[in-house]
Amino acid sequence: MTLRNVLFGARRAQTGQSLVEFAVSSVVLLLLVGGLVDIGRSIYVSEALSNAAREGARHGAWFDAAGRSHPYLYDAEIKAAVDSELATISLPASVLKNPTTTCPNPTDGNGVHNPPYGSAAYPPTANQPWLYICYNNTPGLDFTSPATNQGQLDVNVIVLYTYGPLTPLVRSQFGVFQVAANQHMTVQGN
């Protein structure tokens, strides 16, 4: 056997070893990349939900000084503003969960309906936003007109979302995540 044949056989063995090492390490690399994609996407969705809640509350709190009215302080108007923001990142329209009933109850006992909320307040299926609009942090109170709501009026827009990861391994290991966005604003001009 010549030296050339020995070197050629050694290179072929190294090539096979490199292929096996790459196959084993690529699994770990793919898991890392998939996890990073899911983390980035969840942050992106969380920011979009915060923007939607903020825009809905800002829209509802706007006061028309010339007309001395609140032209957008109605559930349908606030929902339209929230849905417009959700559509910018291709999320489905929200489902208004409390058109005339209560706000979701927080699990930590605070009285202003801020997160955290119980699991029952979140959508049971992934990637569907639920919307709660609360007035004066009072369960069951719905805004009808400025004349019936004397004094300070608060609007609290809550968008709850169940985030489903894209990567199957992340979903199987961790399941879905509950994301809450809450914006509380004082309505001016009452």
Sequence and secondary structure as in RCSB ss.txt:
>XXXX:A:sequence
MTLRNVLFGARRAQTGQSLVEFAVSSVVLLLLVGGLVDIGRSIYVSEALSNAAREGARHGAWFDAAGRSHPYLYD
AEIKAAVDSELATISLPASVLKNPTTTCPNPTDGNGVHNPPYGSAAYPPTANQPWLYICYNNTPGLDFTSPATNQ
GQLDVNVIVLYTYGPLTPLVRSQFGVFQVAANQHMTVQGN
>XXXX:A:secstr
  HHHHHHHHHHHHHHHHHHHHHHHHHHHHHHHHHHHHHHHHHHHHHHHHHHHHHHHHHHH  BTTTTB TT SH
HHHHHHHHHHHHTTT    EES SSS    BTT  SS  S B GGGS SSTT EEEEEEETT TT     GGGS 
S EEEEEEEEEEE  SSHHHHHHH  EEEEEEEEEEE   
